Amino acid sequence: MSVSGVSSSGTTSSTSTTSSTTSTMLNPDSFLQILMTQLKYQDPLNPMETNEFMSELAQLTQVQLMQNIRDSASSLVSANESAAISKWSDIIGKSIYVDGSTVSTGDSVVLKPSGDYDSIVLQMTNSSGSTTEQTINNGDSLTLTYSGTDKMTVSAYALKNGTKSTCSVGVYQPVTGIQNGSSGIVAITKDGAQHKVSDITKIIG
């Protein structure tokens, strides 16, 4: 089982949230049809009062205005969602930080020693408990891509003059798509998992 080094890059963070609401109301055309029918069949000896007629016209105007506001709001929400998806589509092909220590083919591992070091020992353990080690010397890239076929659990420690010190391990998965999910805009990683873009804190690649 081996990993191969790749170039490191900066990290970014972002939050994006979208929401939409929908409502139903009487269609203005239906409202007008009801009003015209009412006028058509009114009693000629007892016609609709002018004030009553004007009141119903005012209601028609209000219904039309509410319909226009709703349509405008829906258009704005759709435009915002499209803009958000377009913005986040830039991370497709890059890798995002995931909370975990398990890697599979194509995942990246970023090593961060706590202090000065001569070398870092990367430990990779498979599902049967067998562990292999890889040594990364000072000056080598600390961003590695896992090229094995089995899922592995990774950990690491640093060495300075033979003395061990801690070294953190960050796992990153490639993004294969962006879509609008039930909880907002989500990034899809190669394993099919969905990650809310508002939860993304680090990106490499």
N, C-alpha and C positions, 0 to 999 in steps of 0.2 A: 504494500500500500504506500503510495507516495503522493506528495503534493508538489506542485511546481509554482515558482514565484511569478508574480505579476506586478505591474506598476501600481503604486498607491496613489490615491487622489484625495481631495478635500472632502469634507462632510457638510451636509446641509440639513436643515430642519424646516418644517413648514406645517401649517394647519389649514385645513380647508373644510368648511362646513356648508352644506346646502340643505334647504328644507322647502317643502311645497305644501300648500293647502288647497283643497278643492271644495266647492260648495255647489249646491243645486238651487235653482230658483225658477219661477215661472218665465217661460220664453216670451219675449216682447211681442212676437207675432201672435202667439196664442192669446196674450192679454188684449191685443188690439182686436182680434177676431171676436172675443167675448164682448168687448165694448160695442162693436158694430152690430152684433146680433142683438144686444140689449136695445140699441137705438132702433133697429129694424122692427122689433116686435113691441115697442113701447105703446102704450095706450094713447091714441091721438087726442082723447079728451082729457088725458092727465099726463102730459109729456114730462120728460125728465127736467128737473129744475136746472137752471143755468149753473148755479153754484155746484150742484151735484155733478154735472157734466164736466165742469172745469176741474173738480177734484179728481175725477177719474182720469182725466188727461194728465194731470200732475203726477198721478200714480204711475201712469204709463211712462212718462219721462223719467221718473225715478228708477223704475225697473230697467229701462234702457241704459241709464247711467251706471247702475250697479253691474249690468252685464258687461259694459265697456271696461269698467275698472277690473272686473274679474279676468277678462280676456287679456288686458294689459299686464296684470300681475302674473298670469300664467306664462305669457310670452317672456317676461323678465326672468322668471324662475328657469325656464328652459334655456334662455341665453346664458344665464349664470352657470348652469350645470354643464353646458357645452364648453364654456370658457374654462371651467375647472378641469374637465376631462382633458381638454387640449393642453392646458398648462402641465398637468401631471404626466401626460404621454411622453414627455421628454425623459422620464426615468426608465422607460422600457429599454431593456438591454443592460441597465445598470443593476447594482445589487444593493439591497436594503438590509439594515441590521435587524436581526431577529433574536428574540430572547430565548437562548438555548445553547447547548454545547454539542449538538449532534449535526454532523455534516454528511451530505451525499454528493454524488458527482456534480461538479460545476459550482459548488458552494465555495465561498472565499473565507479564509481565516485571517484575522488581523491580530497580531501579537503586540502587546504593550508591556514591556518590562517596567518594574517599579523604580529602577535606578540604573546606574552604569552596569554594563555586563560584558563578558567576553563571548558568551554564546547563550543560546536559548535551546532547550530541549523540548520538542513538541511530542507529546504522547498521544497515541491514537489507539483506542480500544474498540474491538468489534463486539458483536452481540454475544459471542461465546466467551468473552472475557480475555481474549488474547490481545496483548499490547505490543505495539511497535513504536520505536522512537526515531525521530529525525532531528539532527542538530543544525541549527541556523547560527552562523557566525556573525559577530558584530560587523556591520557594513553590508550584510546581505539584506534583501527586501524582507520586511516584516509582514507583507501581505502575500498570502499563498492561496493557490487554487487547488482544491482537492480533485484529483483525477481518478481516484479509485472507484470501484463499482459497489462496494459494500458500505452501508451506513456505519459511521464511526463516531464515537464520543471522544472529544478532544480536550486536552488540558496541557499546561506548559509550566515550566519553571526556568529561571535564568541562573547563570553561573558567572561569578566574578572571583577569580583566583581560587577556584574550586569550591567557593561558598555559594550555597543556594539562596535565591531570593524569589519573590513572587513575580509572576508574569500573567497578566490577564489575557483572555482569549475572546475575541468577538467573532460571531458567525454571521455571514451575510449571504442572502439568497438572491439570485437573479430575478428581475421583474420581467414577466412575459406579457402582461397586459394591464390596462386600466379600464375600469367600468364603474357605472353608477349602481351601487348596491343598495340594499334596504336600509343600511346605516350611513349612506352617503357615498362619496367617491372612495373606491378601494383599489389597492394594487394587488394584482394576482402574481404570485411567485410560481416558479417552475413545478412545484409540487402540488399546485392547485389551491393553495391556501390563500385566503383573502386577508389583507391588512389595511385597516382604515388609514388613509393618508394623514389624518390628523395625529396618528400614533407613530408615524415615521420620524425618527430622530437623526438617523445617519444614513448617508448614501455614498457608495464608492463606485468607481468605474467611469 
